[in-house]
Amino acid sequence: MALRDTLNPYAPRVLSLVRIVSGLIFMAHGTGKHLNFPPLGMDMPATSPGAIAGWIELIAGALIALGLFTRPAAFIASGTMAAAYFMAHAPSSFFPVLNQGDAAILYCFIFFYFVFAGPGPWSLDAKLGKDR
């Protein structure tokens, strides 16, 4: 028996775990910006791109963590992180490790994956039958 045959049955549940953890960590960026928890020490105008991204991080992060409207929330979050990378990180350097944009790239692609993979079985979408 191949290792993949042993691990493949767990793939949907691991997808759910990755979705939950990445949604919660993403949401923490929004809570830091708008609820000052954890305190990030940021003071930005309400209509600035960072503040708007903060609301998307907060709301989409919560939806992704819960697995509710996962695909549309992940699509919006993915696009937000692509824009954040090119607007805030890429202008300072071509290399993500130097421009501190590696997290934005990872969020962009993990959320893009959720658009196609869905939320996994441990989600409100699955419970409500909305992801069929």
Backbone bond lengths (Angstrom), bond angles and torsions (degrees), N, CA, C in turn:
res aa  C-N    CA-C-N  psi(-1)  N-CA   C-N-CA  omega(-1)  CA-C   N-CA-C  phi
1 M - - - 1.450 - - 1.536 108.78 -
2 A 1.317 117.01 129.71 1.459 122.63 -178.66 1.527 109.96 -77.58
3 L 1.327 115.17 153.74 1.463 120.81 179.58 1.520 111.31 -57.87
4 R 1.343 117.29 -38.78 1.465 119.32 -179.09 1.517 111.32 -63.74
5 D 1.352 117.52 -31.57 1.461 120.21 177.83 1.523 111.25 -67.63
6 T 1.317 115.88 -28.70 1.457 120.72 178.13 1.525 111.03 -78.81
7 L 1.334 116.84 -36.49 1.470 121.06 -174.79 1.519 113.74 -90.07
8 N 1.325 118.77 -29.56 1.473 121.83 -175.18 1.525 114.33 -53.07
9 P 1.328 120.04 -38.70 1.472 118.13 179.87 1.528 114.04 -62.22
10 Y 1.323 116.79 -21.61 1.462 120.80 -179.01 1.529 113.08 -88.27
11 A 1.308 118.07 -10.37 1.465 122.13 -174.87 1.530 113.50 -54.94
12 P 1.324 120.84 -45.27 1.470 119.11 179.80 1.528 113.31 -62.11
13 R 1.328 116.75 -38.59 1.473 119.61 179.82 1.527 110.90 -70.99
14 V 1.333 117.08 -37.04 1.464 119.98 176.96 1.530 109.97 -66.83
15 L 1.335 117.82 -36.31 1.466 121.40 173.66 1.523 109.69 -56.90
16 S 1.328 117.01 -44.82 1.464 120.38 178.15 1.528 111.29 -61.34
17 L 1.326 117.35 -43.24 1.467 120.68 179.68 1.524 111.87 -62.89
18 V 1.324 116.72 -43.67 1.469 120.53 179.01 1.524 109.80 -63.69
19 R 1.333 117.56 -40.58 1.465 121.61 178.24 1.521 110.88 -62.62
20 I 1.329 117.41 -45.89 1.464 121.27 -178.31 1.534 110.84 -62.45
21 V 1.319 116.35 -49.92 1.467 120.32 -177.05 1.530 111.00 -65.16
22 S 1.326 117.81 -45.68 1.467 118.61 -178.87 1.529 110.80 -67.72
23 G 1.329 118.42 -35.08 1.463 120.41 176.18 1.521 112.15 -64.56
24 L 1.338 117.19 -42.31 1.466 120.47 179.59 1.531 111.72 -66.23
25 I 1.328 116.86 -42.85 1.463 119.33 179.76 1.529 110.33 -66.81
26 F 1.333 116.98 -39.52 1.462 121.22 177.23 1.526 110.09 -62.78
27 M 1.325 116.40 -43.28 1.461 121.55 179.67 1.528 110.94 -61.23
28 A 1.339 117.86 -34.29 1.465 121.25 179.99 1.531 111.71 -61.68
29 H 1.329 117.95 -29.38 1.464 120.17 175.34 1.533 109.99 -64.67
30 G 1.316 116.09 -40.99 1.465 120.31 178.94 1.515 112.94 -71.37
31 T 1.339 117.30 -39.17 1.469 118.44 178.07 1.524 110.60 -66.98
32 G 1.327 116.90 -34.47 1.462 119.91 177.14 1.515 112.10 -64.76
33 K 1.330 116.35 -38.64 1.470 120.37 -178.01 1.523 112.23 -75.75
34 H 1.346 117.43 -38.81 1.461 119.71 -171.62 1.517 115.24 -109.64
35 L 1.308 118.00 -22.96 1.461 120.73 -179.78 1.528 111.61 -113.44
36 N 1.327 115.46 2.43 1.465 123.02 -179.22 1.527 112.33 54.44
37 F 1.339 115.91 34.51 1.471 120.93 174.97 1.520 109.45 -140.12
38 P 1.284 117.97 117.36 1.463 126.10 -8.55 1.524 109.82 -68.63
39 P 1.330 116.72 152.70 1.468 119.22 -176.31 1.521 111.85 -65.76
40 L 1.319 115.79 118.18 1.457 121.69 179.78 1.520 112.16 -98.56
41 G 1.337 116.57 -11.41 1.456 119.64 -179.43 1.512 113.01 67.93
42 M 1.325 116.63 29.26 1.467 120.39 -179.62 1.518 109.63 -98.87
43 D 1.308 115.23 137.70 1.455 121.20 174.54 1.517 106.82 -131.97
44 M 1.319 115.98 105.21 1.458 119.71 -176.14 1.519 110.16 -131.64
45 P 1.312 116.30 149.65 1.469 119.66 176.92 1.531 110.47 -59.49
46 A 1.321 115.85 145.66 1.462 121.76 -175.03 1.527 113.17 -59.85
47 T 1.318 118.05 -26.85 1.461 120.52 -177.82 1.528 112.83 -101.24
48 S 1.322 117.34 9.06 1.463 119.83 179.68 1.526 109.79 -71.60
49 P 1.333 117.57 155.40 1.465 119.74 177.73 1.532 112.78 -56.33
50 G 1.338 117.73 -36.60 1.463 120.28 178.90 1.513 112.83 -65.69
51 A 1.333 117.10 -38.45 1.465 121.10 178.40 1.525 110.76 -68.91
52 I 1.312 116.84 -41.28 1.473 120.50 177.84 1.520 109.54 -64.66
53 A 1.333 117.07 -43.10 1.465 120.21 176.22 1.523 110.61 -60.62
54 G 1.335 116.76 -35.82 1.462 120.74 178.51 1.515 112.58 -61.47
55 W 1.324 117.12 -40.15 1.475 119.75 177.05 1.528 110.45 -66.63
56 I 1.320 116.52 -39.71 1.467 119.59 177.66 1.527 109.68 -65.03
57 E 1.334 117.62 -42.07 1.462 120.98 177.72 1.526 110.85 -60.43
58 L 1.308 116.46 -43.05 1.458 121.09 -178.80 1.526 112.10 -66.90
59 I 1.317 116.51 -52.27 1.469 120.68 -174.34 1.528 111.58 -75.86
60 A 1.336 116.81 -51.42 1.469 119.63 -179.85 1.523 110.57 -64.47
61 G 1.333 117.60 -37.56 1.461 120.51 177.80 1.514 111.80 -60.29
62 A 1.333 116.62 -43.06 1.465 120.43 178.15 1.527 110.66 -64.90
63 L 1.331 116.93 -45.29 1.469 120.15 179.39 1.524 111.29 -62.22
64 I 1.315 117.19 -42.14 1.466 120.83 179.61 1.520 109.72 -65.54
65 A 1.327 118.00 -44.82 1.468 120.97 179.31 1.524 111.39 -60.16
66 L 1.321 117.04 -40.42 1.465 121.05 179.38 1.528 112.55 -77.16
67 G 1.316 116.14 -19.32 1.456 119.65 -175.32 1.517 111.55 73.51
68 L 1.317 116.47 36.88 1.466 122.15 -179.95 1.525 108.27 -115.66
69 F 1.330 117.11 125.89 1.468 122.14 -173.64 1.530 109.39 51.89
70 T 1.317 115.65 42.39 1.457 121.89 -172.09 1.514 112.96 -58.23
71 R 1.315 117.48 -49.91 1.467 119.15 -175.04 1.525 112.76 -62.97
72 P 1.342 120.25 -48.85 1.470 118.09 178.39 1.532 112.54 -67.18
73 A 1.333 117.92 -38.02 1.472 120.01 178.52 1.526 110.25 -63.60
74 A 1.328 116.58 -41.81 1.465 120.56 179.48 1.524 111.01 -66.62
75 F 1.322 117.07 -36.81 1.474 120.63 178.28 1.528 110.44 -62.29
76 I 1.322 116.40 -46.54 1.465 120.99 179.64 1.531 110.38 -65.30
77 A 1.335 116.67 -43.17 1.466 120.53 179.67 1.525 111.04 -63.87
78 S 1.316 116.99 -40.40 1.458 121.27 179.62 1.530 110.81 -62.70
79 G 1.313 116.16 -46.52 1.468 120.29 178.47 1.516 112.31 -64.21
80 T 1.321 116.51 -37.65 1.462 120.78 177.65 1.521 110.73 -62.23
81 M 1.324 116.50 -41.86 1.464 119.59 -179.30 1.529 111.71 -71.86
82 A 1.322 117.63 -32.40 1.464 119.52 174.53 1.526 109.62 -64.31
83 A 1.333 116.24 -45.50 1.465 120.12 178.38 1.520 110.89 -63.47
84 A 1.320 117.24 -42.13 1.466 120.87 179.50 1.521 110.72 -60.63
85 Y 1.321 116.05 -41.01 1.465 118.68 179.81 1.521 110.93 -62.10
86 F 1.324 116.53 -50.69 1.458 119.31 -175.15 1.526 113.07 -73.79
87 M 1.322 117.96 -27.42 1.465 120.01 179.86 1.528 112.53 -85.72
88 A 1.333 117.17 -39.77 1.465 119.94 -171.25 1.523 114.32 -105.60
89 H 1.311 118.44 -27.79 1.459 120.26 -172.77 1.531 113.49 -106.99
90 A 1.313 116.93 -52.64 1.464 121.09 -173.97 1.532 114.25 -57.22
91 P 1.338 119.92 -35.79 1.471 117.94 -179.24 1.539 114.59 -59.86
92 S 1.334 117.56 -25.06 1.471 118.19 -176.94 1.528 113.34 -85.72
93 S 1.333 117.61 -22.04 1.465 120.60 178.74 1.519 109.24 -169.84
94 F 1.311 116.15 152.43 1.462 121.55 176.87 1.529 111.10 -72.55
95 F 1.332 117.06 -29.34 1.462 121.97 -172.15 1.532 111.55 -92.34
96 P 1.342 117.58 121.54 1.469 120.87 -178.20 1.529 114.13 -56.81
97 V 1.314 117.42 -34.87 1.463 119.00 -179.44 1.529 111.05 -68.95
98 L 1.317 117.59 -23.92 1.462 121.44 177.84 1.528 112.31 -89.79
99 N 1.330 117.29 -33.75 1.465 119.39 -177.46 1.526 112.62 -92.40
100 Q 1.330 117.27 5.01 1.469 124.70 178.96 1.523 112.93 59.00
101 G 1.314 115.43 31.70 1.457 120.21 179.88 1.513 114.02 -102.06
102 D 1.330 117.21 7.52 1.464 118.55 -176.43 1.529 112.30 -63.35
103 A 1.335 118.49 -36.86 1.466 120.01 178.42 1.535 110.32 -64.73
104 A 1.333 117.04 -41.01 1.469 120.10 179.01 1.522 110.88 -61.58
105 I 1.333 116.92 -40.56 1.463 120.39 178.46 1.528 110.56 -65.01
106 L 1.321 116.34 -45.81 1.471 119.33 -179.97 1.523 111.47 -62.76
107 Y 1.338 117.40 -44.96 1.467 119.65 176.54 1.527 110.56 -59.22
108 C 1.321 116.85 -44.87 1.459 121.28 -179.46 1.523 110.90 -54.27
109 F 1.325 116.36 -48.37 1.460 119.05 -174.78 1.523 113.75 -80.53
110 I 1.320 119.02 -31.70 1.467 119.27 176.82 1.526 109.40 -68.52
111 F 1.338 117.38 -40.52 1.458 119.67 178.17 1.531 111.06 -69.47
112 F 1.316 116.73 -36.27 1.466 120.07 175.56 1.537 110.00 -61.09
113 Y 1.323 116.66 -39.47 1.469 120.85 176.25 1.533 111.04 -61.31
114 F 1.333 117.58 -41.89 1.470 120.56 179.77 1.524 111.91 -62.99
115 V 1.341 117.19 -29.70 1.469 119.74 176.65 1.526 109.67 -57.92
116 F 1.324 117.33 -38.52 1.458 121.90 -177.64 1.520 113.28 -92.07
117 A 1.338 117.80 -37.16 1.463 121.62 -175.72 1.522 112.19 -82.63
118 G 1.321 117.27 -24.10 1.454 120.60 -176.17 1.519 111.52 82.92
119 P 1.326 116.39 -172.28 1.457 120.66 -171.82 1.523 115.41 -87.11
120 G 1.321 118.14 -15.96 1.455 120.37 -173.06 1.525 110.38 86.89
121 P 1.322 116.79 174.23 1.464 120.30 -172.76 1.527 114.58 -73.39
122 W 1.325 118.40 -26.84 1.464 121.09 -179.72 1.519 109.17 -91.09
123 S 1.317 116.69 74.51 1.457 121.69 -176.50 1.517 110.11 -153.01
124 L 1.311 115.74 157.10 1.463 119.46 174.73 1.522 110.79 -68.69
125 D 1.322 117.34 -33.56 1.467 119.84 176.16 1.527 110.21 -57.39
126 A 1.333 117.41 -46.18 1.467 120.90 179.90 1.522 110.65 -66.19
127 K 1.323 116.35 -41.57 1.462 121.40 -178.46 1.527 111.33 -63.67
128 L 1.336 115.40 -38.25 1.463 120.51 -178.43 1.525 112.32 -88.22
129 G 1.341 117.27 -3.16 1.455 120.98 179.76 1.512 113.39 72.45
130 K 1.336 117.77 24.26 1.462 120.88 -177.24 1.524 113.24 -90.53
131 D 1.321 118.09 -5.04 1.459 119.62 -176.96 1.520 109.94 -120.19
132 R 1.312 115.62 62.31 1.467 120.34 179.75 1.493 110.65 -112.53
